[in-house]
Amino acid sequence: MQQLNKSGDKDKRISIRVDPDLKVESQELFKSMGMDLSTAITMFLKQSLTDNALPFKPRAENPESVLARKEVENGNLKRFDTIEELWNDLND
């Protein structure tokens, strides 16, 4: 059921193209937060209007940070039994 907006018009449909994996992962994330993808996108648009800008600061990531995050996500972590082992690894 479509809702009426302030001017009495029905909501309008927006079609966008996104990577299929991005869509599925986003839907799962937003579902875990109690909302659907349409609600999340509507929130993004409303916050953009409130801020008169993007609701986040776009930035280029440091390549080393990207690599480190991917290693963590893939479970490729070094483990140390003592702080001394950690310090020795950091200083090598």
C-alpha positions in Angstrom: 0.0 0.0 0.0 1.5 3.3 -1.0 1.5 6.2 1.4 0.5 9.8 0.7 3.2 12.4 1.1 2.7 16.0 2.2 1.4 17.1 -1.2 -1.1 14.2 -1.3 0.8 12.3 -4.0 1.6 8.7 -3.7 5.2 7.6 -3.0 7.4 7.4 -6.1 9.5 4.4 -7.1 13.3 4.8 -7.6 15.2 2.1 -9.5 18.9 1.8 -8.9 21.5 -0.8 -10.0 23.8 -2.3 -7.4 26.0 -5.3 -7.2 23.8 -8.3 -6.3 26.1 -9.2 -3.3 25.9 -5.6 -2.0 22.2 -5.8 -2.2 21.9 -9.1 -0.3 24.4 -8.1 2.4 22.7 -4.7 2.9 19.3 -6.3 3.1 20.7 -8.7 5.8 22.2 -5.9 7.7 19.1 -3.7 7.7 16.9 -6.7 8.5 19.1 -7.3 11.6 18.3 -3.7 12.5 14.6 -4.2 12.1 14.1 -2.4 8.7 14.0 -3.2 5.0 16.3 -1.8 2.3 13.6 0.8 1.2 13.4 2.2 4.8 17.2 2.4 5.1 17.5 4.3 1.8 14.6 6.6 2.8 16.5 7.3 6.1 19.6 8.1 4.1 17.8 10.5 1.8 16.0 12.2 4.7 19.3 12.6 6.7 21.0 14.0 3.6 18.3 16.7 3.4 18.5 17.4 7.1 22.3 17.8 6.9 22.2 19.4 3.4 25.0 17.0 2.7 25.9 13.4 2.7 25.3 11.9 6.2 28.9 10.7 6.3 32.2 11.9 5.2 33.5 10.1 2.1 37.2 9.5 2.2 39.8 7.5 0.5 41.1 4.7 2.7 44.8 4.1 3.3 45.7 0.9 1.3 47.4 -0.5 4.3 44.2 -0.1 6.4 42.1 -1.7 3.7 44.5 -4.7 3.6 44.5 -5.0 7.4 40.7 -4.9 7.5 40.5 -7.6 4.9 43.0 -9.8 6.8 40.9 -9.4 10.0 37.7 -10.2 8.1 39.3 -13.3 6.7 40.6 -14.4 10.1 44.2 -14.0 9.1 45.4 -12.7 12.5 48.7 -13.1 14.3 48.4 -14.4 17.8 50.8 -13.8 20.6 51.1 -15.5 24.0 52.9 -12.7 25.7 53.3 -8.9 25.2 57.0 -9.5 24.7 56.3 -11.7 21.7 54.0 -8.9 20.3 56.7 -6.2 20.9 59.4 -8.4 19.2 57.1 -8.9 16.2 56.4 -5.2 16.0 60.1 -4.3 16.2 61.2 -6.8 13.5 
